[in-house]
Amino acid sequence: MSELINNSQSRKDLLKHMILQLHEGVAPEAVRARMIELLTKIPYGEVVEVEQELISEGLPESEVLRLCDMHSQALEGHIDLSGMKIVAPGHPVDTFRRENRELEKAANELHELFSRAGTELSGPGKEKYVNTVKALFNSLADVDKHYRRKENLLFPFLEKYGITGPPKVMWGKHDETRQLLKNAIDALNMPGEFTPERMQVKVELHLAPAVKAITDMIMKEEEILLPMTLDKLTETDWYDIYRQTNEIGYCLYDPDVSWKPQGVDIAEETSAEEGTINLPSGKFTSEELLAILNTLPVDLTFVDRNDKVKYFSQGRERIFDRNRAILGRDVRMCHPPSSVHIVDQIVADFKGGRADSAPFWIQMGGKFIHIEYFALRNEQGDYLGTLEMSQELTEKRRISGDQRLLTYKKSTK
């Protein structure tokens, strides 16, 4: 029997047979036990090949999707990763993995909070507890960018190499997870008091299933998808993915190193970074524009017409922390749960033409901070997005008298 199982085709035939047993209604526990008994390890590529074969042989994608969780759980810990390639920091696969670690941290914290619901919701820290749970689910919702990078950057390359079935199955699992997250966030935002009993119902019906869907996907990625993509894609493919990643954004993690494949001749881009940006009142290079935006004594953040964060300036002295993980994120997810309704109101007023700006000011750490949101519109008055401008005005508020051009003195440094 061991010689049979050590043969690749025999392993795949056995795995296919067991998946079909699940399809026919055999209990998952029995299939798992039999699989563990016969399969000590199975190479990750064979799992993908089996899913592809099942779809090619006529098993509906919807049925493979239904069986995906069951056979993945049965395989967990029994997939051979010994041949997996090692990647450098900054490589897209390294970024996917680091994002998974951040998702796991949020998931673990939520599990710990679920276990304390009875105590926390009966004591004085009730409001803080609820807001913490909501904030963590807002963070988990950032997984959408992680999934969109797979769907729009990674999967097309797999399809180029003839791997079409497994990406479709995984995309279906993404959509299931998105819906579970939406259900969880809706459940947390339902009106009514948070009691231990009501929270327990929310956890069992909505919150825990959403968290589990995310952690299950991490296993599918790291034990099956990512090792297989490293075998199939070239370094040039990966660099194409890397260059486009910023357009979608990152999930709870901002890479702090750049990456470029070794030993691959890649022509330098000559578009935005070397080109000229022409405007009605003048022109400048992208380098000059970047310097202008980062020299202005304000923090700028741009949210597009679809409520996604598209840009933030990177001046020397920032007022509020920003990193590239917020790019592509829904603006509502960038604010505490307690203020989301205000953000919704501002955006609705801007889109509806009822307001063009919304100013606020706060005292923070002994500093006077002025924050103002502006509606951006084109010449026809169509809404383009919102610009947030924050400025530290403590010293400027103390200014009096005049300082004219003729009183300018050069710095002695």
N, C-alpha and C positions, 0 to 999 in steps of 0.2 A: 504493500500500500504506500509506503514512504516513497518508493521510486516513482509511483504514479503521481503523487502529490508534488514531487519535485519537478515534474514536467510542466512547462508553462501552459500548454494547451489543456492538459488535464486539470490544472488549477482553475483555469478560466471556465472550463466546462462545469466543474463542480460549483464554482461561484454562481454561474448562470443558472444552474439547476436549483440552487438554494434560493435565489431571488425569485425564480418562477414558483417555487414552493410557497413563498410569501404571497405571491400573486394569487395562488390557488387557495389561500386561506389557512395554511399551516401556521401554527402559533409561533410568533417571533422568538420566544424563549427556546423552543425546541430547535429552530433553525440556528440560532446563535450557538447553542451548546454543541450541535453537530459540526458547525463551522470551526469552532475553537478546537474541537477534537481532531479534525482532519487538516486544518490549515494553521500551521504554526505562524507562518508569515506569508504574505502575498505582496508582490511588487506593486507599487502605486499605479504604474501604467496599465497593469492588467485590469484594475477596477474600471478605469476609463474605457478600455477596449470592450469590456463586457457590457457596459451601459450603451456604448455605441452599437454593438452587435444586436442587443435586444431591441433597440429602436429600429435598426435596419431590417430586422426580421419581423417587424410588425407589431411589437408591443407598443401601445400608444404612449406618447411622451407623458401624458397625464398620469398614466399608470406607473411609469418609471418614477415620476415625481412623487407619487403616493408611497412608493416602496423605498424611496431614497433614504428617509430617516431610519427606517428599520434595518436596511442592510448596512448603512453607515455605522449605526450603533453596534451591530454585530461585528463589524470589522475593526472598530476602534481598538487601538493597541495591538492589532495584528497585521498592520501594513508595514512592509519593509521599507524603511527610509535610508538604509545604509548607503545607497548609491546616489543620494541627492547631492546636487552641486552646491557649493558654498558661494555666497555672493558678498560683495563688498558693501559697506555702509553707503546709503544713498541710492542703491539699486532699487528699482520698483518693488521687487520681492521683499527686500529688507524693510521697505516702508510699509508694505502690507502687513508684515509680521509685527512691526513695532506698533502699528495701529491696533492690531489684535490684542497686544498686551495691555493697551490702554482701555480697550473695550472690556477685557477680562477684569481689570481693576474696578471699573464701574459696576460690572455684573456682580463681583464678589462683595462689593460694598452694599449693593442692593439686597443680596441674599442675607447679609448680616442685619440690615435694617428690617427686613421682613420678619426675622426671628425675634426682633425686639418690639414689634408693633403693639402688642398688648400692654407692655410697660410704658412705652413712649406716649401712646395715645391716651393714657390715663393720667399723665402727669403734666407739669407746667411747661414742658418743652414740646408740647404737641404741635404748635405751629411751625417751629423750626424743623421738626421731624418731617412733617408733610412737605414743606418747601424743599428739604434736602432730597426726598424721594423724587419730587417733580423735577428738580434740577438734574438729577442723575438720569432720569428718562429723557430729558432734553438733550443730554450729552449722548446717550445711546442713539438718539435719532440721527446723530451725525453719521451713523453707519451708512446712510444713504449715499454719501459721497464715495465711500469705500466700495460700495456695490456698483455705483455708476462707473467708476474707473475700470472695474472688471468687465462690466457689460459693454462699455463703449470703447475701451482701449485694449483690454486683454483678449476678450472673446473673439473680436474680428481676426486677430492673428491666428488663433486656434482654428477658426473656420478656414483660413487660408491654407492650413495644413491638413484639411479634411476632417477635423474634429468638430462635429456640429452637434451631436446629441447631448453630451454632458454639459456644454455651456447652456443649452436650452433648459435642461433640467435644473441647473444651478440658478439660472435667471428666475425660473418659477419659484424656487425656494426664497430668493431675494424678495419677490413680490409678496409671498406669504409672510415673511418676516416684517416687511413694511406695514402690512395690514395689522399684524399683531401689535406692532409698536403704536400704530394709530389708535387701536382699540384700548391699549394700556393708557396712553396719554388722555384719551377721551374719558376713560374711567376715573382718572385722577382729577380731571377738571369738572366732573359732574357736580352739580349743586348738592348741598347737604353736608351734615356734620361728619367728620371722620371719627368713627368709633372703632374700637378694636374688632368688633364683629363685622362691621362693614368693610374694614380694611382687609380682613381675612378673606372675605368673598372676592374682593378686587384682586388680591394676590393670587388666589387659586384660579380664578376665571380669566384674568387678563395680564397681570403684571409678571408672574412667574413664567407663563408660556412665552411671553415676548423675550424675556431674558434668556430662556433656554434656547429659543430659536437662534439667537445671536451666537451663543457659545457653541451650539451644534455646528453652525456654519464655519466657525473658526477651525473645528476639527476637519471638516470637509476640505477647506482651503489648504490647510497646512500638511495634511497627510495624503491628499490626493491631487488637488488642482495645482498648487504652486510647484511641487516637485516635477509634475508632468510638464508644466509650461517651461520650466528650466531646461528640460530635455529637448523640447520641440522648437522653441524660439531661438533665433540667432541674437547675437549681441547688437546687431543693427536694429532688429525688431525691438529689443528692449530699449534702445536709445530713442526710437520713435515714441514709444510709450512714455518714457521719462520726460521728453520735451513737451508732451501734451498734458502731463499730469496737473500742472498749475491751473489749466483752464477749468478743471473740475474741482480741485481743492483736496485737502487732506482731512482725515478723520481723527480728531483728538490728539494729533501728533504733527509737529512741524519739523521736517528733516533739517538738520543743522549742518549737513555736508552736501556738496554737489557730487554728481557721479557722471563719469564718462567711460565708455568701454575701452579696455586696453587692446592695442593691436588692431583696431578697426579704423580705417581711413574714413573719417566723416567730414564732409565739407561743412565749413562754417556757415551759419545762417547769415543772410544779408538783408533780412527784412526789417522788422521794427527797430532792431538795435542799431543799425547803421543808416536807416532811412530818414527821410525828412517828413515831418508832420506839417501839413499846410492848413492854415486857418484863414478866415476872411481878413483878419487884421495882422497877419504875419505868419512866420514859420519858425520852426526850430527842430533840432534832432531829438530823438527820444532820450539821449543822454542829457541834453539841456533841459528837456521837460522834467525828467526825473530829478535833476538838481533843483529846479524851481519848486516842485511840489514838496521836496524834502527840506527845503530851506525856509519855506513859509513858517511863521511862528504859530502854527495851528496844527492840530491833528485832523486829518480828513479821512472819512470813510464813505465809500460810495455803495449804495444798495440799489440794484437795478429795478426795472419795472415789475419783475417777477418776485421781488422781495428777497433776492439773493445777494449776499455780500460779494462784490466784484473787485474791490480795490481798497487799500488803505495806505496812507503816506507813512514814510519811515524817517521822520525827523530825528534829530539828535536827542531831544528831550521829550519823550512821549508822556502824555498825561494818563492815558489808559492803555493797558497792555493789549497788544494785538500780535497775532502770529498767523502764518499762512493756513493754519488749520481752519480758520473761519471762512476762507474763500469758498464760495459756492454754498455757504450755509444760509438757511432761512434766518432772516434778521430776528425773528421771534425767539429763536433758540439761543441768541446771543445776549438775552436779557433775563434777569431773575423772574421766576414765575409770577411774583407779586406785581410786576410792572408790565407784563405782556399785554394786558388790556389797554394800557396807555399807548404802547407802540402800535397796536391795532388801530386805535382811534386816530393817531397822527397819520398813519399811512392811508387810512380810509378817507380822511379829510383832504389829504394831498391829492389822492386819485380822483376824488369827487369834485375837486376845484374849490372846496370850501375854505382852504387855507394854503398859504405859500411858505410859511415858516412857523417854527415852534421853538421859542427860546426858553432856556432853563439856566439856573445858576446855583451852585452849591459851594459850601465851605468844606474843604477836604485837606486834612493834615496841615492846617494853618494857611492854606492857599485858597484863593478865590478862583473858582473854575466856572467859566461861561460855556454853555453847550447850546448849540442851535442847530435845528434840522431845517433844511431847505428843500422845497419841491423843485426838481429839475424838469423843465419843459422845453420842447422844441419851438420853432417859430410859429407853428400852427397851434401851440398850446397843449399838445399831447404830452401826457406824463411820461417821463423817461426814467425816473427813479428819485431817490432821496440822497442828499449829501448831508452828512453829519460833520459839524465843525466844532472842535473843542479848543479852548484857549485858556491858558493860565494868565490871569490879569492882576495878580496881587501887586506887583510893582507898578504897573501902568496906572492903577487906580490912585496911586500916591503922587502922580505927576502934577506939577503946578508950574505956573509961569511959562516962559518960552525957552526953547533951545533952537536957535535958528541955524541955517546952513553956515553962516559965517563964523559961528562959534565952534565948528567941528575941529577937533584936534586928532592927529594920527595917534594910534596906539604906540606906546613905547616898547611893547614886547617884541 
